[in-house]
Amino acid sequence: MDAPRVISDDYRRLQQALHDNPAYGVSSVAFAPLVKALVERTGARTVMDYGAGKRRLRDELVDRFGLPIDYLAYDPAFPEYGPPRPADLVCCIDVLEHIEPDFLDAVLDELAVITVRQGFFTVHTGPAKKALADGRNAHLIQQPSAWWLEKLKDRFSIDHLHEPPGGFYVVVSPRKTG
């Protein structure tokens, strides 16, 4: 069975071009200390960086902090990383607001499938400072946190929510079934 589509070919090309900008895809560095704390608290051995970009989260967790984890990367703009894989901790940092609206449910479903213990997701709720080559704002989905939380609650238990100005981050766990 084929995996669900999570990105169009045209948008993949736009994302690849945007990743040529050295200032694009740097948010994971700022969140690395929180991810480190989650790894230590949960004993996670595997970390999936969903929407890994230039794999800067790996640089922080493995090279800077020396965490003994198996770092896994997935980003449709970098097919060489391979498919998303299940992990104890799934990080999706500054990614969801960049998803094409028609593919958001498929991405959230995929995140739910690969999140073994916990997920750490960050979302900006307003416009980005960067634009795509076609002129659109880089944040294709600009919705308030309540809108996002409804989508997440359909798939996850919300363990922690923090709402700084302009966005939010959540720690989630798989929904209990049965």
Secondary structure, DSSP 8 states (H G I E B T S, - for coil): ------S-HHHHHHHHHHTTSTTSS-HHHHHHHHHHHHHHHHT--EEEEET-TTTHHHIIIIIIT----EEEEE-TT-GGG-S---EEEEEEES-GGGS-GGGHHHHHHHHHHHEEEEEEEEEE-S--S-B-TTS-BS-S----HHHHHHHHHTTEEEEEEE--TTEEEEEEEE----
